[in-house]
Protein backbone atom coordinates (compact mmCIF):
# COMPACT_ATOMS: atom_id res chain seq x y z
CA UNK A 1 0.00 0.00 0.00
CA UNK A 2 3.01 2.28 -0.26
CA UNK A 3 1.81 3.85 -3.51
CA UNK A 4 -1.61 4.55 -1.99
CA UNK A 5 -0.05 6.33 0.97
CA UNK A 6 2.13 8.31 -1.39
CA UNK A 7 -0.98 9.20 -3.38
CA UNK A 8 -2.81 10.44 -0.30
CA UNK A 9 0.18 12.54 0.76
CA UNK A 10 1.32 13.99 -2.55
CA UNK A 11 -0.94 12.98 -5.42
CA UNK A 12 0.13 12.04 -8.92
CA UNK A 13 1.91 14.62 -11.04
CA UNK A 14 0.84 15.30 -14.63
CA UNK A 15 4.11 13.79 -15.83
CA UNK A 16 2.60 10.37 -15.11
CA UNK A 17 0.15 10.83 -17.98
CA UNK A 18 2.71 9.98 -20.59
CA UNK A 19 3.55 13.60 -21.31
CA UNK A 20 -0.06 14.77 -21.80
CA UNK A 21 -0.92 17.64 -19.44
CA UNK A 22 -3.70 16.52 -17.10
CA UNK A 23 -5.80 19.61 -17.56
CA UNK A 24 -5.88 19.17 -21.34
CA UNK A 25 -6.60 15.44 -21.00
CA UNK A 26 -9.48 16.09 -18.63
CA UNK A 27 -11.17 18.99 -20.41
CA UNK A 28 -10.86 18.00 -24.06
CA UNK A 29 -14.22 16.22 -24.21
CA UNK A 30 -17.16 18.53 -24.94
CA UNK A 31 -19.43 19.35 -22.04
CA UNK A 32 -23.07 18.54 -22.79
CA UNK A 33 -25.64 21.30 -22.63
CA UNK A 34 -28.24 20.02 -20.21
CA UNK A 35 -31.71 21.56 -20.15
CA UNK A 36 -33.05 19.46 -17.26
CA UNK A 37 -33.97 21.93 -14.45
CA UNK A 38 -32.62 19.45 -11.87
CA UNK A 39 -29.14 20.21 -13.21
CA UNK A 40 -29.36 23.69 -11.65
CA UNK A 41 -31.29 22.76 -8.51
CA UNK A 42 -29.14 23.40 -5.37
CA UNK A 43 -29.77 20.12 -3.55
CA UNK A 44 -26.30 18.56 -3.23
CA UNK A 45 -24.59 18.89 0.19
CA UNK A 46 -21.07 20.28 -0.07
CA UNK A 47 -19.15 17.51 1.77
CA UNK A 48 -17.16 16.42 -1.29
CA UNK A 49 -16.20 20.01 -2.02
CA UNK A 50 -15.01 20.54 1.56
CA UNK A 51 -12.68 17.55 1.24
CA UNK A 52 -11.31 19.08 -1.95
CA UNK A 53 -10.79 22.41 -0.18
CA UNK A 54 -9.03 20.68 2.74
CA UNK A 55 -6.77 18.86 0.31
CA UNK A 56 -6.03 22.11 -1.53
CA UNK A 57 -5.01 23.88 1.66
CA UNK A 58 -2.83 20.96 2.69
CA UNK A 59 -1.12 21.07 -0.70
CA UNK A 60 -0.95 24.91 -0.62
CA UNK A 61 -3.25 25.34 -3.59
CA UNK A 62 -5.69 28.23 -3.78
CA UNK A 63 -9.23 26.83 -4.22
CA UNK A 64 -10.86 30.26 -4.63
CA UNK A 65 -10.56 30.34 -8.47
CA UNK A 66 -12.44 27.04 -8.65
CA UNK A 67 -15.53 28.83 -7.28
CA UNK A 68 -15.25 32.09 -9.25
CA UNK A 69 -18.56 33.33 -10.65
CA UNK A 70 -20.60 30.53 -9.02
CA UNK A 71 -21.97 32.64 -6.17
CA UNK A 72 -20.43 30.52 -3.43
CA UNK A 73 -17.04 30.84 -1.78
CA UNK A 74 -14.91 27.97 -0.41
CA UNK A 75 -15.56 28.83 3.25
CA UNK A 76 -19.31 28.86 2.72
CA UNK A 77 -19.16 25.17 1.82
CA UNK A 78 -18.61 24.42 5.51
CA UNK A 79 -21.93 25.93 6.57
CA UNK A 80 -24.33 23.22 7.87
CA UNK A 81 -27.06 23.84 5.32
CA UNK A 82 -24.80 24.64 2.34
CA UNK A 83 -26.02 23.16 -0.92
CA UNK A 84 -24.84 23.41 -4.52
CA UNK A 85 -26.35 22.31 -7.78
CA UNK A 86 -24.88 19.61 -9.97
CA UNK A 87 -23.83 22.38 -12.35
CA UNK A 88 -21.91 24.23 -9.64
CA UNK A 89 -20.28 21.12 -8.20
CA UNK A 90 -19.23 19.81 -11.60
CA UNK A 91 -17.76 23.20 -12.48
CA UNK A 92 -15.69 23.30 -9.29
CA UNK A 93 -14.36 19.78 -9.85
CA UNK A 94 -13.56 20.41 -13.51
CA UNK A 95 -11.67 23.58 -12.65
CA UNK A 96 -9.76 21.84 -9.86
CA UNK A 97 -8.65 19.06 -12.19
CA UNK A 98 -7.50 21.58 -14.79
CA UNK A 99 -5.76 23.91 -12.33
CA UNK A 100 -3.88 21.26 -10.37
CA UNK A 101 -2.95 19.03 -13.31
CA UNK A 102 -3.62 15.99 -11.11
CA UNK A 103 -6.11 13.49 -12.56
CA UNK A 104 -6.08 11.43 -9.35
CA UNK A 105 -8.00 13.98 -7.29
CA UNK A 106 -10.95 11.59 -7.01
CA UNK A 107 -8.74 8.94 -5.44
CA UNK A 108 -7.13 11.47 -3.14
CA UNK A 109 -10.49 12.79 -1.95
CA UNK A 110 -11.95 9.29 -1.51
CA UNK A 111 -8.98 8.22 0.62
CA UNK A 112 -9.63 11.12 2.99
CA UNK A 113 -13.21 10.11 3.68
CA UNK A 114 -14.24 7.99 6.66
CA UNK A 115 -17.38 6.65 8.26
CA UNK A 116 -17.79 9.87 10.26
CA UNK A 117 -17.57 11.99 7.11
CA UNK A 118 -20.92 10.51 6.02
CA UNK A 119 -22.66 12.40 8.82
CA UNK A 120 -25.96 10.94 9.99
CA UNK A 121 -25.79 8.34 7.22
CA UNK A 122 -22.54 7.12 8.79
CA UNK A 123 -24.43 6.49 12.03
CA UNK A 124 -27.11 4.58 10.14
CA UNK A 125 -24.46 2.43 8.42
CA UNK A 126 -22.51 1.86 11.63
CA UNK A 127 -25.60 0.64 13.48
CA UNK A 128 -26.96 -1.55 10.63
CA UNK A 129 -27.53 -5.22 11.50
CA UNK A 130 -25.71 -6.71 8.48
CA UNK A 131 -23.41 -5.70 5.65
CA UNK A 132 -26.32 -6.34 3.28
CA UNK A 133 -28.37 -3.73 5.11
CA UNK A 134 -25.38 -1.38 4.94
CA UNK A 135 -25.47 -1.63 1.13
CA UNK A 136 -29.23 -1.13 1.01
CA UNK A 137 -29.15 1.94 3.26
CA UNK A 138 -26.18 3.42 1.39
CA UNK A 139 -28.00 3.02 -1.92
CA UNK A 140 -31.18 4.60 -0.55
CA UNK A 141 -29.74 7.58 1.31
CA UNK A 142 -26.38 8.29 -0.35
CA UNK A 143 -27.54 11.70 -1.70
CA UNK A 144 -27.27 13.16 1.82
CA UNK A 145 -23.48 12.75 1.58
CA UNK A 146 -23.22 14.96 -1.52
CA UNK A 147 -22.48 12.26 -4.09
CA UNK A 148 -22.69 13.08 -7.80
CA UNK A 149 -23.79 9.59 -8.91
CA UNK A 150 -26.87 7.50 -8.14
CA UNK A 151 -26.56 4.14 -6.42
CA UNK A 152 -28.57 0.95 -6.53
CA UNK A 153 -28.06 -2.67 -5.43
CA UNK A 154 -28.30 -5.53 -7.92
CA UNK A 155 -28.19 -9.10 -6.71
CA UNK A 156 -27.95 -12.70 -7.77
CA UNK A 157 -27.59 -15.94 -5.82
CA UNK A 158 -23.81 -15.83 -5.49
CA UNK A 159 -22.88 -12.19 -6.15
CA UNK A 160 -24.29 -8.78 -5.29
CA UNK A 161 -23.20 -5.46 -6.80
CA UNK A 162 -23.38 -1.84 -5.74
CA UNK A 163 -23.97 -0.05 -9.05
CA UNK A 164 -23.33 3.64 -9.69
CA UNK A 165 -25.07 5.38 -12.58
CA UNK A 166 -24.63 8.88 -13.96
CA UNK A 167 -27.15 11.43 -12.78
CA UNK A 168 -26.15 13.70 -15.65
CA UNK A 169 -23.69 12.92 -18.48
CA UNK A 170 -20.28 14.42 -17.66
CA UNK A 171 -17.87 11.98 -19.35
CA UNK A 172 -14.72 13.89 -18.43
CA UNK A 173 -15.71 13.88 -14.74
CA UNK A 174 -16.94 10.29 -14.52
CA UNK A 175 -13.57 8.92 -13.27
CA UNK A 176 -13.53 11.50 -10.45
CA UNK A 177 -17.13 10.74 -9.49
CA UNK A 178 -16.51 6.97 -9.43
CA UNK A 179 -13.18 7.18 -7.62
CA UNK A 180 -14.58 9.42 -4.89
CA UNK A 181 -17.82 7.52 -4.35
CA UNK A 182 -16.49 3.95 -4.46
CA UNK A 183 -13.41 4.75 -2.36
CA UNK A 184 -15.67 6.41 0.20
CA UNK A 185 -17.73 3.19 0.28
CA UNK A 186 -14.50 1.22 0.64
CA UNK A 187 -13.35 3.34 3.58
CA UNK A 188 -16.76 2.99 5.24
CA UNK A 189 -16.79 -0.80 4.85
CA UNK A 190 -13.29 -1.11 6.31
CA UNK A 191 -14.38 1.04 9.23
CA UNK A 192 -17.29 -1.32 9.87
CA UNK A 193 -15.77 -4.78 9.49
CA UNK A 194 -12.01 -4.17 9.50
CA UNK A 195 -9.17 -4.06 7.02
CA UNK A 196 -9.90 -7.63 5.85
CA UNK A 197 -12.84 -6.32 3.83
CA UNK A 198 -12.52 -6.30 0.04
CA UNK A 199 -14.92 -6.66 -2.91
CA UNK A 200 -14.52 -9.46 -5.44
CA UNK A 201 -13.77 -6.90 -8.14
CA UNK A 202 -14.37 -3.33 -9.31
CA UNK A 203 -15.75 -2.57 -12.77
CA UNK A 204 -15.76 0.78 -14.58
CA UNK A 205 -17.25 1.85 -17.90
CA UNK A 206 -14.49 4.27 -18.91
CA UNK A 207 -11.14 3.33 -20.51
CA UNK A 208 -8.18 2.31 -18.38
CA UNK A 209 -6.47 5.51 -17.13
CA UNK A 210 -2.71 5.99 -17.07
CA UNK A 211 -2.70 5.68 -13.27
CA UNK A 212 -4.80 2.48 -13.21
CA UNK A 213 -2.20 0.67 -11.06
CA UNK A 214 -3.29 2.87 -8.16
CA UNK A 215 -6.84 1.53 -8.48
CA UNK A 216 -5.83 -2.01 -7.57
CA UNK A 217 -3.83 -0.79 -4.60
CA UNK A 218 -6.60 1.53 -3.41
CA UNK A 219 -9.44 -0.99 -3.83
CA UNK A 220 -7.28 -4.02 -2.97
CA UNK A 221 -8.99 -6.22 -5.56
CA UNK A 222 -8.99 -6.86 -9.33
CA UNK A 223 -10.14 -3.85 -11.36
CA UNK A 224 -11.63 -3.92 -14.87
CA UNK A 225 -12.23 -1.06 -17.29
CA UNK A 226 -14.42 -0.71 -20.37
CA UNK A 227 -17.26 -2.60 -18.66
CA UNK A 228 -21.00 -2.19 -19.06
CA UNK A 229 -21.53 -0.60 -15.62
CA UNK A 230 -19.67 1.10 -12.79
CA UNK A 231 -19.97 -1.26 -9.87
CA UNK A 232 -18.40 -2.97 -6.87
CA UNK A 233 -19.11 -6.73 -6.87
CA UNK A 234 -19.36 -8.69 -3.59
CA UNK A 235 -19.72 -12.29 -2.52
CA UNK A 236 -23.38 -12.60 -1.53
CA UNK A 237 -22.42 -14.72 1.47
CA UNK A 238 -20.43 -11.83 2.96
CA UNK A 239 -23.56 -9.69 3.20
CA UNK A 240 -24.66 -11.66 6.25
CA UNK A 241 -21.66 -10.34 8.18
CA UNK A 242 -22.76 -8.48 11.31
CA UNK A 243 -20.79 -5.33 12.16
CA UNK A 244 -19.61 -5.13 15.76
CA UNK A 245 -21.34 -1.74 16.07
CA UNK A 246 -24.83 -2.99 15.10
CA UNK A 247 -27.59 -1.51 17.26
CA UNK A 248 -31.26 -1.79 16.31
CA UNK A 249 -32.52 1.22 18.31
CA UNK A 250 -29.80 3.55 17.07
CA UNK A 251 -30.29 2.27 13.53
CA UNK A 252 -34.00 3.11 13.57
CA UNK A 253 -33.33 6.63 14.86
CA UNK A 254 -30.56 7.23 12.34
CA UNK A 255 -32.75 6.07 9.46
CA UNK A 256 -35.43 8.53 10.56
CA UNK A 257 -32.89 11.36 10.47
CA UNK A 258 -31.67 10.26 7.04
CA UNK A 259 -35.24 10.30 5.79
CA UNK A 260 -35.75 13.82 7.13
CA UNK A 261 -32.58 15.05 5.46
CA UNK A 262 -33.53 13.42 2.17
CA UNK A 263 -37.00 14.95 2.17
CA UNK A 264 -35.48 18.33 3.05
CA UNK A 265 -33.22 18.50 0.02
CA UNK A 266 -35.47 20.97 -1.72
CA UNK A 267 -34.66 24.66 -1.53
CA UNK A 268 -34.83 26.98 -4.49
CA UNK A 269 -35.57 25.61 -7.92
CA UNK A 270 -32.48 27.30 -9.32
CA UNK A 271 -28.91 27.55 -8.07
CA UNK A 272 -28.61 31.16 -9.25
CA UNK A 273 -31.12 32.20 -6.58
CA UNK A 274 -29.23 30.34 -3.86
CA UNK A 275 -25.95 31.81 -5.12
CA UNK A 276 -27.52 35.27 -4.99
CA UNK A 277 -28.49 34.67 -1.36
CA UNK A 278 -24.88 33.84 -0.49
CA UNK A 279 -23.75 36.98 -2.30
CA UNK A 280 -26.32 39.21 -0.62
CA UNK A 281 -25.64 37.92 2.90
CA UNK A 282 -22.10 39.24 2.62
CA UNK A 283 -23.43 42.70 1.64
CA UNK A 284 -26.49 43.35 3.82
CA UNK A 285 -25.08 46.65 5.06
CA UNK A 286 -24.18 48.12 1.70
CA UNK A 287 -26.08 49.41 -1.29
CA UNK A 288 -26.33 46.60 -3.82
CA UNK A 289 -27.65 46.52 -7.35
CA UNK A 290 -28.84 43.60 -9.42
CA UNK A 291 -26.35 44.55 -12.12
CA UNK A 292 -23.49 44.05 -9.64
CA UNK A 293 -24.93 40.72 -8.53
CA UNK A 294 -25.37 39.48 -12.10
CA UNK A 295 -21.77 40.40 -12.88
CA UNK A 296 -20.51 38.58 -9.79
CA UNK A 297 -22.55 35.47 -10.63
CA UNK A 298 -21.41 35.47 -14.25
CA UNK A 299 -24.94 35.71 -15.62
CA UNK A 300 -26.87 38.39 -17.47
CA UNK A 301 -29.12 40.73 -15.50
CA UNK A 302 -32.09 39.62 -17.58
CA UNK A 303 -31.44 35.96 -16.80
CA UNK A 304 -31.07 36.67 -13.08
CA UNK A 305 -34.37 38.56 -13.02
CA UNK A 306 -36.09 35.69 -14.81
CA UNK A 307 -34.64 33.09 -12.41
CA UNK A 308 -35.77 35.20 -9.44
CA UNK A 309 -39.26 35.55 -10.89
CA UNK A 310 -39.49 31.80 -11.46
CA UNK A 311 -38.68 31.29 -7.78
CA UNK A 312 -41.27 33.87 -6.73
CA UNK A 313 -38.88 36.69 -5.85
CA UNK A 314 -37.69 40.06 -7.05
CA UNK A 315 -34.18 41.27 -6.31
CA UNK A 316 -35.44 43.80 -3.75
CA UNK A 317 -37.85 41.43 -2.01
CA UNK A 318 -35.14 38.77 -1.58
CA UNK A 319 -32.66 41.37 -0.31
CA UNK A 320 -35.21 42.71 2.18
CA UNK A 321 -36.09 39.22 3.40
CA UNK A 322 -32.43 38.51 4.16
CA UNK A 323 -32.06 41.87 5.90
CA UNK A 324 -35.16 41.19 7.99
CA UNK A 325 -33.83 37.77 9.01
CA UNK A 326 -30.47 39.23 10.01
CA UNK A 327 -32.10 42.05 11.95
CA UNK A 328 -34.37 39.61 13.80
CA UNK A 329 -31.35 37.54 14.80
CA UNK A 330 -29.51 40.61 16.10
CA UNK A 331 -32.58 41.75 18.05
CA UNK A 332 -32.18 38.61 20.12
CA UNK A 333 -29.25 40.32 21.84
CA UNK A 334 -30.82 42.74 24.38
CA UNK A 335 -27.53 44.61 24.82
CA UNK A 336 -27.42 45.65 21.16
CA UNK A 337 -29.17 48.99 20.54
CA UNK A 338 -31.77 49.04 17.80
CA UNK A 339 -30.03 51.96 16.13
CA UNK A 340 -26.78 49.98 15.97
CA UNK A 341 -28.61 47.08 14.33
CA UNK A 342 -29.92 49.51 11.74
CA UNK A 343 -26.40 50.73 11.07
CA UNK A 344 -25.19 47.18 10.32
CA UNK A 345 -27.90 47.01 7.64
CA UNK A 346 -26.94 50.31 6.05
CA UNK A 347 -29.45 52.63 7.77
CA UNK A 348 -27.93 55.90 9.02
CA UNK A 349 -31.19 56.89 10.72
CA UNK A 350 -32.68 54.65 13.42
CA UNK A 351 -36.21 55.79 12.60
CA UNK A 352 -35.73 54.80 8.99
CA UNK A 353 -34.66 51.31 10.09
CA UNK A 354 -37.67 50.98 12.40
CA UNK A 355 -40.05 51.87 9.58
CA UNK A 356 -38.31 49.44 7.22
CA UNK A 357 -38.36 46.60 9.75
CA UNK A 358 -42.07 47.07 10.37
CA UNK A 359 -42.68 47.12 6.63
CA UNK A 360 -40.72 43.86 6.26
CA UNK A 361 -42.18 41.96 9.23
CA UNK A 362 -45.37 43.71 10.28
CA UNK A 363 -44.09 44.61 13.77
CA UNK A 364 -41.72 47.14 15.33
CA UNK A 365 -38.16 46.13 16.31
CA UNK A 366 -38.87 46.52 20.04
CA UNK A 367 -41.96 44.33 19.78
CA UNK A 368 -39.93 41.67 17.98
CA UNK A 369 -37.24 41.90 20.66
CA UNK A 370 -39.80 41.50 23.47
CA UNK A 371 -41.40 38.52 21.74
CA UNK A 372 -38.01 36.89 21.22
CA UNK A 373 -37.11 37.39 24.89
CA UNK A 374 -40.36 35.80 26.05
CA UNK A 375 -39.90 32.89 23.72
Buried (B, 14 or more C-beta within 10 A) or exposed (E): EEBBEEBBEEBBEBEBBEEBEBBEBBBEEEBEEBEEEEBBBBBBBBBBBBBBBBBBEEEEBEBEEBBEEBBBBBEBBEEEEBBBBBBBBBBBBBBBBBBBBBBBBBBBBBBBBEBEBBBBBBBBBBBBBBBBBBBBBBBBBBBBBBBBBBBBBEEEEEBBBBBBEBBBEBEBBBBBBBBBBBBBBBBBBBBBBEEEBBBBBBBBBBEEBBBEEBBBBBBBBBBEBEBEEBBBBBEBEBBEBEBEBBBEEBBEBBBEBBBEBBEEBEBBBBBBBBBBBBBBBEBBBEEBEBEBBBBBBEBEBEEBBBBBEBBEBEBEEBBBBBBBBBBBEBBEEEEEEBBEBBBBBBBEEBEEBBEBBBEBBEBBBEBBBBEBEEE
